Amino acid sequence: MMKVLTVRSISRTVVLAVLTAVACTVGGLGGGVGRFAAAEGVGCLWAGGAYPPGAEAIAGGWAFTCGTDSRGAPYWSHGGAVDHPSNVQNPGAHANPTGEFSAGALQFGTDYMDYCVGSQRIEGSEDVYVVVDSGRGYLYWRSAGPASRWVFDADTVRPEDLRRGNIYCYDD
């Protein structure tokens, strides 16, 4: 005897299949869940580490508090100057901030930020950079002022100590 599938039985089958797929996917995320949660407004990222809402990061002589922006996205609120050593890692603006920092985080510039104006190379280490949310699903570094705004801890590698990249500028 052949069983006839009705719309109701197909709907239940589809719903069960979708729920099973979601459960398997979430269960298989393992270590990625922390980053996913931070990206969803549960906490903030600083140099790859996840911090809960309300956490305070001290970096470069400044205090930052983990919270959310008006859209509920993770955001480091920039507080005032402090006279304390950093309590978070500070690798500098050395790579794309997506997946490493949340918006609002501040870092000193490195050669990753070097750029050309005609044949003149502008050193990325001359500025500090803030992480900005594009509003389109990605983050980027934007200049936030001169490098003199950053207070280096004794154990922090200064940008001038880093090997300069091979960026050549041509006026063409």
C-alpha positions in Angstrom: 0.0 0.0 0.0 1.4 3.4 -1.0 1.3 6.2 1.6 0.1 9.5 0.2 2.0 12.6 1.6 -0.2 15.5 2.4 0.8 19.2 2.7 0.6 18.8 6.5 2.9 15.8 6.7 5.4 17.5 4.3 5.4 20.6 6.5 6.2 18.6 9.6 8.9 16.7 7.8 10.5 20.0 6.6 10.3 21.6 10.0 11.9 18.6 11.7 14.7 18.5 9.0 15.4 22.3 9.5 15.4 22.0 13.3 17.8 19.0 13.1 20.1 20.9 10.7 20.2 23.9 13.0 20.9 21.8 16.1 23.7 20.0 14.3 25.2 23.3 13.1 25.1 25.0 16.5 26.5 21.9 18.2 29.3 21.8 15.7 30.4 25.4 16.2 32.4 24.6 19.3 34.9 27.4 19.9 33.3 29.7 17.4 30.2 30.3 19.6 32.1 32.9 21.7 32.9 35.0 18.7 29.4 34.6 17.3 27.9 35.7 20.6 30.3 38.7 20.7 29.3 39.7 17.2 25.6 39.5 18.2 25.9 42.2 20.9 26.5 39.9 23.9 30.1 41.1 24.4 33.0 42.9 22.8 36.2 41.7 21.1 39.7 43.1 21.9 42.7 41.5 20.1 40.7 38.3 19.6 39.6 38.0 23.3 35.9 38.2 24.2 34.8 40.5 27.0 31.3 40.7 28.6 29.1 43.8 28.6 30.3 46.2 31.2 33.9 45.0 31.1 36.6 47.7 31.2 39.7 47.6 28.9 42.6 49.8 29.6 44.8 50.4 26.6 47.3 53.1 25.6 46.4 55.2 28.6 42.7 55.2 28.0 39.7 53.4 29.5 37.1 51.7 27.3 33.8 50.1 28.5 32.1 47.2 26.6 28.5 48.0 25.6 26.4 48.2 22.5 25.7 50.9 20.0 22.2 52.1 19.0 21.7 49.0 16.8 22.7 46.6 19.5 26.1 45.8 18.0 29.1 45.4 20.3 30.9 48.7 20.9 33.8 49.9 23.1 32.9 53.3 24.6 35.9 55.5 24.9 36.4 56.9 28.4 38.9 59.2 29.9 42.6 59.1 30.3 43.9 56.8 33.0 47.3 56.3 34.7 47.3 52.5 34.6 49.1 50.0 32.5 47.1 48.2 29.8 45.0 45.2 30.9 44.4 43.9 27.4 46.7 42.9 24.5 47.7 45.7 22.1 49.0 44.4 18.9 48.4 47.7 17.1 46.4 48.2 13.9 48.3 45.4 12.2 45.5 43.6 10.4 41.9 43.8 9.5 39.9 44.3 12.7 37.0 42.1 11.7 36.8 39.1 14.1 39.5 40.6 16.3 38.2 44.0 17.6 34.8 45.5 18.1 33.9 49.0 17.0 35.2 51.7 19.2 38.5 50.0 20.1 41.6 52.1 19.6 45.1 50.9 18.6 48.4 52.5 17.6 49.3 52.5 13.9 51.7 50.1 12.3 53.1 49.6 8.8 49.8 47.8 7.9 48.3 51.3 7.8 51.0 52.8 5.5 49.7 54.4 2.3 50.9 56.5 -0.6 50.1 60.0 -1.7 51.7 60.3 -5.1 55.3 59.2 -4.6 55.3 60.0 -0.9 54.8 57.2 1.7 52.8 58.1 4.7 53.8 56.1 7.7 50.9 54.3 9.5 52.6 54.6 12.8 52.1 58.4 12.8 48.4 58.0 13.9 46.3 56.0 16.3 43.3 54.2 14.7 39.7 53.5 15.9 37.6 50.5 14.7 34.6 51.7 12.8 31.5 49.8 11.8 30.7 50.3 8.2 27.0 49.6 8.7 27.3 47.0 5.9 28.7 44.1 7.8 32.4 44.8 8.1 34.7 46.8 10.3 37.7 48.9 9.3 40.4 51.1 10.9 40.0 54.9 10.7 42.6 57.5 11.8 41.6 58.9 15.2 44.4 61.3 15.8 48.2 61.6 16.2 50.3 58.8 17.7 51.1 61.0 20.6 47.6 60.1 22.0 48.8 56.6 22.8 50.8 55.8 26.0 53.0 52.8 25.4 53.5 50.3 28.2 57.1 49.2 28.9 56.5 45.8 27.3 54.7 47.0 24.2 56.5 46.8 20.9 56.5 50.4 19.5 55.7 50.9 15.8 59.2 52.2 15.1 60.6 48.9 16.4 58.6 47.0 13.8 60.2 46.1 10.5 58.8 48.4 7.8 56.8 46.8 5.0 57.8 46.8 1.3 55.5 49.5 0.2 56.9 51.6 -2.7 55.1 54.7 -3.9 55.1 55.8 -7.5 53.7 59.0 -8.9 51.9 57.5 -11.9 
